[in-house]
């Protein structure tokens, strides 16, 4: 892990373009983007492969609630690693409330109790530790990322206590729920996502800028550009 973190690219003098995103792998990133867009067009374009159209809203919300609940132990681990012990305590209480009183996490009762969602990941943990974001990457199927966040995604696989405490195949139910949640989000924001992917003059640049604005906004950092609202859409699943 230390070697991977040390491998995050750092731009040299004059290497950062006007949009503020270091992208030395643009050629390969664009090939991956073309692949991701083809997958999206084949399986998800429009209503998330029909998921948003055929599955009742109440069921979709329940799946999303469950996906967030089962991810909370991992969130707590990252909050502790970030030194945010107060947030970790609240996330632990949120997990307990939703599991015990929210039908195993299908209902979000914790928010009404003053314990709102406060997600995080190991990419943010690395940021707190001072690791640079590195170069921009577009990952197959997973979509836009940075070198730091790609390492974070990998590390999060090993930071989830559920994966150690729950036997197979039950441990994969959370993964399935998170996948369905992303498909549902794709359908919910279908008009915006379709516009970015299929109507932009350069969908690669648009996805890159939206992702970097959103991610830097989440981390409290200066976002590149100023023409897109960083809270408007999450493109992490492109």
Protein Blocks (a to p, Z undefined) as FASTA:
>chain_A
ZZmmmmpccddehkacfkopacfklmmmmmmmmmmmmmmmmmmgojlnolmmmmcfklmm
mmmmmmmmmmmmmmmmmmmmnopaklmmmmmmmmmmmmmmngoopacfklmnopacdddd
fklmmmmnopaebjadddehklpadfklmmmmmmmmmmmmklmmpccfklmmmmmmmmmm
mmmmmmmmmmmmmmmmmmcfblmlmmmmmmmmmmmmmnopacehjkbcfklpccklZZ
